[in-house]
């Protein structure tokens, strides 16, 4: 049986009925990774023995009558999320051999549920990028076309789910890093509201917008994973203590009369093939009884500029701890050779272990925060961020959710944009706004252009994951785009 094409619920039913063991399912995916990933390069590390141990334990729990939805289900995890006793590299030479001393809260929750961790997926180094070409180790390929990128920075996770290397995967999203690769790879990717999911154990990029979320085959699977990973965590005081909805039970609510805001300028700015396909999506929602409301988001055009001032600033601060002294890469330069100049050691360690994009963002961020420029750049960016947040708050007084494209185009070819940082930053044009405002947003497959998948983004007011998931799920019940699979075996 092609277990790689089955959803969490379908595999759960087989496991509970005794028609399949978690160990057999785990062996299936380990074999599939070994067969396919040499060309895809989605995974950095595979933990075969640990996965088998977890699968055997899951089978014991199933035999004892446990019925957890994720019990025995194999998954992959982006390699910037800590896994105790296992390598966590952030796709950087700085942390190439780093063994995490504790589990991230999301990993602990999945362990408690009985999910089986197969390994860790590739990403842009420290999650800095939109193509997974910035990994220090190798470039991940798009399973729909191996000459193209999978998006980023969670490109490894999106490519893995699309190619059927695991049932689901975890990614992180700071300014689109789950949604953009989900669009490029034809899968569902959810960025939860900021503080809905604990960030404890996530290697920080931009602490004010970082979120962990699921990448799945369909929206129902995203709801199942969200039910497990959501909630307050005393180790992350930015996490929210609000009661968690049962996202799965709320998927089938009637959409009739619901108002969906659409900024047509976004859609009309696209290539005609893409805009036509996205307009077909609007027709699907109308058939479900949703009312399409034209809206205007004038401040959202500044979201990318604001994001790329705030983000490098926080990156420069967060990465300051990585100097090669306590842990991480350490150059051959000795203290006695440095004339007792500690800065020389820092420069050597960081200079040799950080990639070009990481260095670029650290330099930009340090400049932004420096004396004389803080007020001119960072302070003004924070003021505009507040205007963007208020703009969304006003919009959600008249509509229930908003629809935009996930990306301005289909997946581009490997190497096509790698030497043009500005062009790469513009990849996030539609997805940074909801990130800056801390809103829940999902990208789901919305068709194909030139035989490559495209996505639409749905988002709503903060902590309203329920309506985002319900809209996306009912769209998938009326379409079959999410059921298409790339021809990679």
C-alpha positions as CSV (number, residue, x, y, z in Angstrom):
1,X,0.0,0.0,0.0
2,X,1.2,3.6,-0.7
3,X,1.2,4.8,2.9
4,X,2.9,8.0,1.7
5,X,-0.4,9.1,0.2
6,X,-2.5,8.5,3.3
7,X,-3.5,11.1,5.8
8,X,-3.1,11.0,9.6
9,X,-6.7,9.9,10.1
10,X,-6.5,7.1,7.5
11,X,-3.2,5.8,9.0
12,X,-4.6,6.2,12.6
13,X,-7.6,3.9,11.6
14,X,-5.2,1.3,10.2
15,X,-3.0,1.4,13.3
16,X,-6.0,1.1,15.7
17,X,-7.5,-1.8,13.7
18,X,-4.3,-3.7,13.9
19,X,-3.9,-3.8,10.1
20,X,-0.6,-1.9,10.4
21,X,2.0,-1.5,13.0
22,X,3.8,1.7,13.8
23,X,7.1,-0.1,13.3
24,X,6.1,-1.3,9.8
25,X,4.9,2.2,9.0
26,X,8.2,3.7,10.3
27,X,10.2,1.2,8.2
28,X,8.2,2.2,5.1
29,X,9.1,5.8,5.5
30,X,12.7,5.2,6.4
31,X,13.0,3.1,3.2
32,X,11.3,5.8,1.2
33,X,13.7,8.5,2.5
34,X,16.7,6.3,1.7
35,X,15.4,5.8,-1.8
36,X,14.2,9.3,-2.7
37,X,16.1,11.8,-0.6
38,X,19.4,11.4,-2.4
39,X,18.0,13.5,-5.2
40,X,15.6,15.6,-3.1
41,X,18.0,16.5,-0.3
42,X,15.1,17.3,2.1
43,X,16.7,15.8,5.2
44,X,19.8,16.8,7.2
45,X,19.6,13.9,9.8
46,X,17.8,10.6,10.0
47,X,17.4,8.9,13.4
48,X,16.8,5.3,12.4
49,X,17.3,3.6,15.7
50,X,15.6,6.2,17.7
51,X,12.6,6.2,15.3
52,X,12.4,2.4,15.6
53,X,12.5,2.6,19.4
54,X,9.7,5.2,19.4
55,X,7.6,3.1,17.0
56,X,7.9,0.0,19.1
57,X,6.8,2.0,22.1
58,X,3.9,3.3,20.1
59,X,2.8,-0.2,19.2
60,X,2.9,-1.2,22.9
61,X,0.7,1.8,23.8
62,X,-1.8,0.9,21.0
63,X,-1.9,-2.6,22.2
64,X,-2.8,-1.3,25.7
65,X,-5.8,0.6,24.2
66,X,-4.5,4.1,23.7
67,X,-6.2,5.9,20.8
68,X,-4.3,9.2,20.5
69,X,-4.7,10.5,16.9
70,X,-0.9,10.9,16.4
71,X,0.1,7.7,18.2
72,X,2.5,5.8,16.0
73,X,2.5,8.4,13.2
74,X,5.9,9.2,11.7
75,X,6.9,12.8,11.2
76,X,9.9,15.1,10.4
77,X,11.0,18.2,12.1
78,X,12.8,21.4,10.8
79,X,16.3,21.4,12.1
80,X,16.1,24.6,14.1
81,X,13.8,22.9,16.6
82,X,15.7,21.3,19.5
83,X,15.6,17.5,20.0
84,X,17.2,16.1,23.1
85,X,20.3,14.0,22.5
86,X,20.1,14.4,18.8
87,X,21.8,16.9,16.4
88,X,20.2,20.3,15.8
89,X,22.2,22.2,13.3
90,X,20.0,25.1,12.0
91,X,21.7,24.2,8.7
92,X,24.8,26.1,9.8
93,X,28.4,25.2,10.1
94,X,28.3,27.0,13.5
95,X,26.1,24.3,14.9
96,X,27.1,21.4,12.6
97,X,27.8,19.0,15.5
98,X,25.5,20.5,18.2
99,X,23.6,18.0,20.3
100,X,20.6,19.6,22.0
101,X,20.4,19.1,25.8
102,X,16.6,19.3,25.9
103,X,13.5,18.9,23.8
104,X,11.5,21.9,22.4
105,X,8.1,22.0,24.0
106,X,6.4,21.0,20.7
107,X,8.7,17.9,20.5
108,X,7.9,17.0,24.1
109,X,4.2,17.3,23.3
110,X,4.5,15.1,20.2
111,X,6.5,12.6,22.2
112,X,3.8,12.4,24.8
113,X,1.2,11.8,22.1
114,X,3.3,9.0,20.7
115,X,4.3,10.4,17.4
116,X,7.5,9.0,15.8
117,X,10.3,11.4,14.9
118,X,12.1,10.2,11.8
119,X,14.7,13.0,11.4
120,X,15.4,16.6,10.8
121,X,14.8,18.6,7.6
122,X,16.9,21.1,5.7
123,X,16.4,24.9,5.9
124,X,18.0,28.2,5.0
125,X,20.7,28.7,7.5
126,X,19.1,29.9,10.8
127,X,15.9,30.2,8.7
128,X,17.3,33.2,6.8
129,X,15.9,32.8,3.3
130,X,13.1,31.9,1.0
131,X,14.5,29.1,-1.1
132,X,16.5,26.7,1.1
133,X,19.5,27.5,-1.0
134,X,21.2,29.2,2.0
135,X,21.7,25.9,3.8
136,X,25.4,25.4,4.7
137,X,25.1,21.8,3.7
138,X,23.2,21.4,0.5
139,X,20.3,22.7,-1.6
140,X,16.9,21.1,-1.3
141,X,15.0,20.5,-4.5
142,X,11.3,20.8,-5.3
143,X,9.7,17.4,-5.8
144,X,7.5,18.8,-8.6
145,X,10.6,19.8,-10.6
146,X,14.1,19.0,-9.3
147,X,15.5,22.0,-11.1
148,X,13.4,24.3,-8.9
149,X,13.6,25.4,-5.3
150,X,11.0,24.2,-2.7
151,X,10.8,27.7,-1.1
152,X,12.1,28.5,2.3
153,X,13.0,28.7,4.9
154,X,11.1,25.5,5.8
155,X,11.8,24.1,2.3
156,X,13.0,20.7,3.6
157,X,9.8,20.1,5.6
158,X,7.5,21.2,2.7
159,X,9.5,19.1,0.1
160,X,9.4,16.1,2.4
161,X,5.7,16.1,3.0
162,X,5.0,16.8,-0.7
163,X,7.3,13.8,-1.7
164,X,5.7,11.6,0.9
165,X,8.8,11.2,3.1
166,X,6.7,11.6,6.2
167,X,3.1,11.9,7.2
168,X,3.6,15.5,8.4
169,X,6.4,17.8,9.3
170,X,7.0,20.8,11.6
171,X,8.3,24.1,10.2
172,X,8.8,27.5,11.6
173,X,7.4,30.7,10.2
174,X,8.8,34.2,10.9
175,X,7.7,36.1,7.7
176,X,6.3,33.3,5.5
177,X,8.7,30.4,6.0
178,X,5.9,27.8,6.3
179,X,3.4,29.3,3.9
180,X,5.7,30.2,0.9
181,X,7.3,26.7,0.7
182,X,3.8,25.1,1.2
183,X,2.7,27.1,-1.9
184,X,5.7,26.0,-4.0
185,X,5.4,22.3,-3.0
186,X,1.6,21.9,-3.2
187,X,0.9,21.2,0.5
188,X,-0.9,22.8,3.4
189,X,1.1,25.0,5.7
190,X,-0.3,26.8,8.8
191,X,1.3,29.7,10.7
192,X,-0.5,29.8,14.0
193,X,-1.2,33.1,15.8
194,X,1.9,34.4,17.5
195,X,2.0,32.9,21.1
196,X,-0.5,30.1,20.3
197,X,2.3,27.6,20.1
198,X,5.3,27.6,22.5
199,X,8.6,28.8,21.0
200,X,10.6,27.1,23.8
201,X,13.4,25.1,22.0
202,X,13.1,27.0,18.7
203,X,16.5,28.5,17.7
204,X,15.4,32.2,17.7
205,X,15.5,34.2,14.5
206,X,13.1,37.1,15.1
207,X,11.6,36.6,18.6
208,X,8.7,38.9,18.0
209,X,7.3,37.0,15.0
210,X,8.8,33.4,15.2
211,X,6.1,30.7,15.3
212,X,6.2,26.9,15.0
213,X,3.5,25.2,12.8
214,X,2.5,22.1,10.9
215,X,3.1,21.3,7.2
216,X,0.6,18.6,6.1
217,X,-1.0,16.8,3.2
218,X,-4.4,18.5,4.0
219,X,-6.1,20.9,6.4
220,X,-7.6,18.2,8.6
221,X,-4.1,16.9,9.4
222,X,-3.0,20.5,10.3
223,X,-6.0,20.7,12.7
224,X,-4.9,17.4,14.3
225,X,-1.4,18.5,14.8
226,X,-2.5,21.9,16.1
227,X,-4.7,20.2,18.8
228,X,-1.5,18.6,20.1
229,X,1.1,21.4,19.9
230,X,-1.0,24.4,20.9
231,X,-1.2,25.9,24.4
232,X,0.5,27.8,27.2
233,X,4.0,26.9,28.2
234,X,5.6,28.1,31.5
235,X,9.0,27.9,29.7
236,X,7.8,30.5,27.1
237,X,6.1,33.4,28.9
238,X,5.1,34.9,25.5
239,X,2.8,31.9,25.0
240,X,-0.9,32.5,25.5
241,X,-3.0,30.9,28.2
242,X,-6.3,31.3,26.3
243,X,-8.4,28.2,26.0
244,X,-7.6,26.1,22.9
245,X,-10.4,25.3,20.5
246,X,-10.8,21.7,19.3
247,X,-9.7,22.6,15.8
248,X,-10.8,19.2,14.3
249,X,-14.3,19.5,15.6
250,X,-14.7,23.0,14.2
251,X,-13.9,22.1,10.6
252,X,-17.5,21.5,9.3
253,X,-19.3,24.7,10.3
254,X,-21.5,26.3,7.7
255,X,-19.8,29.1,5.8
256,X,-22.9,30.7,4.4
257,X,-22.9,34.4,5.0
258,X,-19.3,34.5,6.1
259,X,-17.4,37.5,4.6
260,X,-14.1,37.0,2.9
261,X,-12.0,40.1,2.2
262,X,-10.0,40.3,-1.1
263,X,-7.5,42.9,-2.0
264,X,-7.8,42.7,-5.8
265,X,-4.7,44.7,-6.4
266,X,-2.7,41.8,-5.1
267,X,-4.3,39.3,-7.4
268,X,-4.2,41.6,-10.5
269,X,-0.5,42.3,-9.9
270,X,0.3,38.6,-10.8
271,X,1.0,36.9,-14.0
272,X,-2.3,36.4,-15.8
273,X,-2.2,32.6,-15.4
274,X,-1.8,32.9,-11.7
275,X,-4.4,35.6,-11.2
276,X,-7.0,33.6,-13.3
277,X,-6.3,30.5,-11.2
278,X,-6.7,32.4,-7.9
279,X,-10.0,34.0,-9.1
280,X,-11.2,30.4,-9.7
281,X,-10.7,29.9,-5.9
282,X,-12.9,32.9,-5.2
283,X,-15.6,31.2,-7.2
284,X,-15.3,28.1,-5.1
285,X,-15.8,30.1,-1.9
286,X,-18.8,31.8,-3.4
287,X,-20.3,28.4,-4.2
288,X,-19.9,27.6,-0.5
289,X,-22.0,30.7,0.4
290,X,-19.1,32.9,1.3
291,X,-19.6,36.6,0.4
292,X,-16.5,38.1,-1.3
293,X,-15.8,41.7,-0.1
294,X,-13.3,43.9,-1.9
295,X,-10.9,45.5,0.6
296,X,-8.0,47.9,0.6
297,X,-4.7,47.4,2.6
298,X,-2.7,50.5,1.9
299,X,-0.2,50.0,4.7
300,X,0.4,46.4,3.8
301,X,2.6,47.5,0.9
302,X,5.1,48.6,3.6
303,X,5.1,45.2,5.3
304,X,8.1,43.9,3.5
305,X,10.2,47.0,4.2
306,X,9.2,47.0,7.8
307,X,9.9,43.3,8.2
308,X,13.4,43.6,6.7
309,X,14.3,46.3,9.2
310,X,12.9,44.6,12.3
311,X,14.0,41.1,11.4
312,X,17.8,41.8,10.9
313,X,17.8,43.9,14.0
314,X,16.5,41.0,16.1
315,X,18.7,38.5,14.2
316,X,21.9,40.5,15.1
317,X,20.8,40.4,18.8
318,X,19.8,36.7,18.8
319,X,22.9,35.5,17.0
320,X,25.3,37.4,19.3
321,X,25.3,34.4,21.6
322,X,26.8,32.3,18.9
323,X,30.5,33.1,19.1
324,X,32.2,29.7,19.1
325,X,33.3,30.0,22.8
326,X,30.7,28.1,24.8
327,X,29.6,25.8,22.0
328,X,29.5,25.7,18.2
329,X,32.2,26.1,15.6
330,X,35.6,27.2,16.9
331,X,38.4,28.3,14.5
332,X,42.0,27.2,14.9
333,X,42.9,30.7,16.1
334,X,44.3,30.4,19.7
335,X,44.0,33.0,22.4
336,X,47.8,33.4,22.4
337,X,47.8,34.0,18.6
338,X,45.2,36.7,18.9
339,X,47.3,39.0,21.1
340,X,44.6,38.4,23.8
341,X,42.1,40.2,21.5
342,X,38.8,38.5,22.1
343,X,37.2,40.3,19.1
344,X,39.7,38.6,16.8
345,X,38.5,35.2,18.0
346,X,34.9,36.2,17.6
347,X,35.5,37.5,14.1
348,X,37.3,34.3,13.1
349,X,34.8,31.9,14.6
350,X,31.7,33.8,13.2
351,X,33.4,34.7,9.9
352,X,34.2,31.1,9.1
353,X,31.0,29.5,10.3
354,X,28.3,31.9,9.2
355,X,27.1,31.9,5.6
356,X,26.8,35.0,3.4
357,X,23.1,35.6,4.1
358,X,23.5,35.3,7.8
359,X,26.4,37.8,7.7
360,X,24.4,40.1,5.6
361,X,21.5,40.2,8.1
362,X,23.7,40.5,11.1
363,X,25.4,43.5,9.5
364,X,22.1,45.1,8.4
365,X,20.7,44.6,11.9
366,X,23.7,45.9,13.7
367,X,23.6,49.0,11.5
368,X,19.9,49.5,12.1
369,X,20.4,49.4,15.9
370,X,23.5,51.5,15.9
371,X,23.7,55.0,17.4
372,X,22.1,57.6,15.1
373,X,20.2,55.1,13.1
374,X,17.9,53.4,15.7
375,X,15.4,56.3,15.5
376,X,15.7,56.7,11.8
377,X,15.0,53.0,11.0
378,X,14.1,50.7,13.8
379,X,11.8,53.1,15.7
380,X,10.0,54.2,12.5
381,X,9.6,50.5,11.4
382,X,8.0,49.7,14.7
383,X,5.6,52.6,14.3
384,X,4.6,51.4,10.8
385,X,4.2,47.8,12.2
386,X,1.6,49.2,14.6
387,X,-0.2,50.9,11.8
388,X,-0.3,47.6,9.8
389,X,-1.7,45.8,12.9
390,X,-4.4,48.4,13.3
391,X,-5.2,48.2,9.6
392,X,-5.9,44.5,10.0
393,X,-8.0,45.1,13.2
394,X,-10.1,47.6,11.3
395,X,-10.5,45.2,8.3
396,X,-11.7,42.4,10.6
397,X,-14.5,44.6,11.8
398,X,-16.1,44.2,8.4
399,X,-14.9,40.8,7.2
400,X,-14.2,37.5,8.9
401,X,-11.1,36.5,7.0
402,X,-8.9,37.7,4.1
403,X,-7.6,35.8,1.0
404,X,-4.4,36.7,-0.8
405,X,-1.9,34.8,-3.0
406,X,0.7,33.0,-1.0
407,X,3.5,33.8,-3.4
408,X,3.8,36.2,-6.4
409,X,4.8,33.3,-8.7
410,X,5.5,29.6,-9.1
411,X,8.7,28.1,-7.7
412,X,11.7,29.5,-9.4
413,X,14.8,27.6,-10.6
414,X,17.7,26.8,-8.4
415,X,20.3,29.6,-8.7
416,X,17.9,32.0,-10.5
417,X,17.7,34.5,-7.6
418,X,20.4,33.5,-5.2
419,X,22.7,36.5,-6.2
420,X,19.9,39.0,-5.9
421,X,19.0,39.5,-2.2
422,X,16.5,42.2,-2.8
423,X,14.6,40.0,-5.3
424,X,14.7,37.2,-2.7
425,X,13.3,39.4,0.0
426,X,10.4,40.3,-2.2
427,X,9.3,36.7,-2.1
428,X,7.6,37.5,1.2
429,X,5.5,40.3,-0.2
430,X,2.1,38.7,0.6
431,X,3.0,36.8,3.8
432,X,4.9,39.3,6.0
433,X,1.8,41.4,6.9
434,X,0.0,38.7,8.9
435,X,3.4,37.8,10.5
436,X,4.0,41.3,11.7
437,X,0.4,41.4,13.1
438,X,0.7,38.0,14.8
439,X,-2.3,36.6,12.9
440,X,-3.1,32.9,12.0
441,X,-2.5,32.3,8.3
442,X,-2.6,29.2,6.1
443,X,-1.4,28.4,2.6
444,X,-3.3,25.7,0.8
445,X,-3.0,24.4,-2.8
446,X,-5.1,26.3,-5.3
447,X,-4.3,24.8,-8.6
448,X,-1.4,24.6,-11.0
449,X,0.4,27.0,-13.4
450,X,2.7,25.5,-16.0
451,X,2.3,22.1,-14.1
452,X,3.6,23.6,-10.9
453,X,1.5,24.1,-7.7
454,X,0.4,27.5,-6.5
455,X,-1.2,28.4,-3.2
456,X,-3.7,30.9,-1.7
457,X,-3.3,32.4,1.8
458,X,-6.2,32.7,4.2
459,X,-5.8,34.6,7.5
460,X,-8.0,36.1,10.2
461,X,-7.8,38.0,13.4
462,X,-5.5,36.8,16.2
463,X,-6.4,33.4,17.8
464,X,-9.0,32.7,15.2
465,X,-7.3,29.6,13.8
466,X,-10.8,28.0,13.8
467,X,-12.2,30.1,11.0
468,X,-9.0,29.9,8.9
469,X,-8.9,26.1,9.2
470,X,-12.6,25.8,8.5
471,X,-12.4,27.9,5.4
472,X,-9.4,26.0,4.1
473,X,-10.8,22.6,4.9
474,X,-14.1,23.3,3.1
475,X,-12.2,24.6,0.1
476,X,-10.3,21.3,0.0
477,X,-13.6,19.4,0.2
478,X,-14.7,21.1,-3.0
479,X,-11.4,20.8,-4.9
480,X,-8.7,18.1,-5.4
481,X,-5.6,20.1,-5.8
482,X,-4.2,18.9,-2.5
483,X,-4.7,15.3,-3.6
484,X,-2.2,15.6,-6.5
485,X,1.2,14.2,-5.9
486,X,4.5,14.9,-7.6
487,X,6.0,12.2,-9.8
488,X,8.9,11.3,-7.6
489,X,9.6,7.7,-6.6
